[in-house]
Amino acid sequence: MNRKAFSLLSLFLLLLLPLKAQLNTRGEGLKSSIIQYEMITDGNSIPMTQYSDDYGNLLCMKMYMMGVEIATITNKDTVYVLNYPQKSGVKYVRPESDINYNDLTPEVIKKFNIKATGTVEFLNKKCTVYTAEFENEGLKVETTAWIYKGLLLKSVATYGDAKKVELVATSIEENPEVSPETFTVPEGFNIRNM
């Protein structure tokens, strides 16, 4: 993997850092979903699409960054971060830090300092708004999340020295048919362990 490709993959992971813990894919009663997002950071808007199937056991998040298609594919316990033009990527074990908003245990509530602050309408969906404060990989993270059926529809997060990342859903499809190929690493990709 060349330096530019690795830098893009690193930037992709960094941008998702404050969202990693709350990008729950286990939608309440939803076998599958497709959510279109805009991620806004440093004045830039980056389109993203999240595909989910098998009640959140399969996940694919695709985005275009600096003209390059990048994706994360989560297949049960393994996560792949792919750079499509370079046909390369890395793989690692799925973090256990995902917040399942359908099953907020006392331990998770305490660990992430989660508080429900009310309900709002967003994309014509009734969302519960949660705040959370936690440390992730040495950085303090503060988030506000709009959750519909366990799925993240909007998030505003700050971390480190006030870096802000906003993720806003622009559309959601509930229980669509999602092609199984969406969740597989294409043939010919050079995958390294991270």
Disulfide bonds with the S-S distance in Angstrom:
none
